[in-house]
Amino acid sequence: MLFTVRLKENKGFMRAYKKGSYVSCGMVAVYFFANNAPYSRLGISVSKKIGCAVQRNRAKRIIRAAYRECEQQLPIGYDIVFVARPGIDGKGSADITRFIRSRVIKEIEKKAGKK
């Protein structure tokens, strides 16, 4: 990933959940919050409601692949947290990519324009 590092600490996740904005669909919910850094941070959260470890790891893989495809179109300087939902079962990275391109990028740019 070119402009992105991993979001690992709980503090970053909680800031995105509580103070950030979000966009959702049946597959994922995406929370984003400006981090005022020259890079973005990506966090992925997949609960046990999704299924066994194999299904949870697959969900993380397809989210990462979709993010990697859209990374250059996303604005830099945000903490972005993807939360997988049970509807992700059976979906591919192309479905997530379509969602990111159609809704997530527009919402982030809209919020960035309000500042």
C-alpha positions as CSV (number, residue, x, y, z in Angstrom):
1,M,0.0,0.0,0.0
2,L,1.5,3.2,-1.2
3,F,0.2,6.0,1.1
4,T,-1.2,3.8,3.9
5,V,0.0,2.3,7.2
6,R,-1.9,-0.1,9.4
7,L,-4.0,1.3,12.2
8,K,-3.3,-1.0,15.2
9,E,-4.0,0.9,18.4
10,N,-7.4,0.8,20.0
11,K,-7.3,4.6,20.4
12,G,-7.3,5.2,16.7
13,F,-10.3,2.8,16.2
14,M,-12.3,4.4,18.9
15,R,-11.6,8.0,17.6
16,A,-12.9,6.9,14.2
17,Y,-16.0,5.3,15.7
18,K,-16.9,8.1,18.1
19,K,-15.8,11.3,16.3
20,G,-15.7,10.2,12.7
21,S,-18.3,9.9,10.0
22,Y,-19.4,6.7,8.4
23,V,-20.9,5.1,5.3
24,S,-22.4,1.7,5.3
25,C,-23.9,-1.0,3.1
26,G,-24.9,-4.6,3.7
27,M,-21.3,-5.8,3.4
28,V,-19.3,-3.3,5.4
29,A,-19.4,-0.1,7.4
30,V,-16.6,2.4,6.8
31,Y,-15.7,4.9,9.5
32,F,-13.3,7.8,8.6
33,F,-11.7,10.6,10.6
34,A,-9.0,13.1,9.5
35,N,-5.7,12.3,11.2
36,N,-3.7,15.4,9.9
37,A,-0.8,13.3,8.8
38,P,0.8,12.9,5.4
39,Y,-0.5,9.3,5.1
40,S,-3.7,7.4,5.8
41,R,-4.1,4.6,8.3
42,L,-6.3,1.5,7.5
43,G,-8.0,-0.5,10.2
44,I,-10.1,-3.6,9.6
45,S,-12.5,-5.0,12.2
46,V,-14.2,-8.4,11.8
47,S,-16.2,-9.9,14.7
48,K,-16.9,-13.5,15.4
49,K,-20.5,-12.9,14.1
50,I,-19.0,-13.2,10.6
51,G,-18.0,-16.9,11.2
52,C,-15.1,-19.1,11.9
53,A,-11.5,-17.9,11.5
54,V,-11.3,-18.9,7.9
55,Q,-14.3,-16.7,7.0
56,R,-13.0,-13.8,9.1
57,N,-9.6,-14.0,7.4
58,R,-11.2,-14.1,4.0
59,A,-13.2,-11.0,4.8
60,K,-10.0,-9.2,5.8
61,R,-8.3,-10.3,2.7
62,I,-11.0,-9.1,0.3
63,I,-11.3,-5.7,2.2
64,R,-7.6,-5.2,1.9
65,A,-7.6,-6.1,-1.8
66,A,-10.5,-3.7,-2.5
67,Y,-8.8,-0.9,-0.6
68,R,-5.5,-1.5,-2.5
69,E,-7.4,-1.1,-5.8
70,C,-9.0,2.2,-4.7
71,E,-6.1,3.6,-2.6
72,Q,-5.0,6.2,-5.2
73,Q,-8.5,7.7,-5.5
74,L,-8.9,8.0,-1.7
75,P,-7.8,11.3,-0.1
76,I,-4.7,11.1,2.0
77,G,-4.7,12.0,5.7
78,Y,-7.5,9.9,7.1
79,D,-8.0,7.0,9.6
80,I,-10.2,4.6,7.7
81,V,-11.8,1.7,9.6
82,F,-13.7,-1.0,7.7
83,V,-16.1,-3.1,9.9
84,A,-17.3,-6.3,8.2
85,R,-21.0,-7.2,8.4
86,P,-22.6,-10.6,8.0
87,G,-23.6,-9.7,4.4
88,I,-19.9,-10.0,3.3
89,D,-20.2,-13.8,3.2
90,G,-19.9,-14.9,-0.4
91,K,-18.9,-11.4,-1.8
92,G,-15.7,-10.6,-3.6
93,S,-13.3,-7.7,-3.6
94,A,-15.0,-6.3,-6.7
95,D,-18.2,-5.8,-4.8
96,I,-16.3,-3.9,-2.0
97,T,-14.4,-1.9,-4.6
98,R,-17.6,-0.8,-6.3
99,F,-18.9,0.4,-2.9
100,I,-15.7,2.3,-2.1
101,R,-15.7,4.0,-5.5
102,S,-19.4,4.8,-5.6
103,R,-20.0,6.0,-2.0
104,V,-16.9,6.1,0.3
105,I,-14.7,8.3,-1.8
106,K,-17.6,10.8,-2.4
107,E,-18.4,10.9,1.4
108,I,-14.8,11.5,2.4
109,E,-14.4,14.3,-0.2
110,K,-17.7,15.8,0.9
111,K,-16.6,15.9,4.5
112,A,-13.2,17.3,3.5
113,G,-14.9,20.1,1.6
114,K,-16.9,21.2,4.6
115,K,-13.7,22.0,6.6
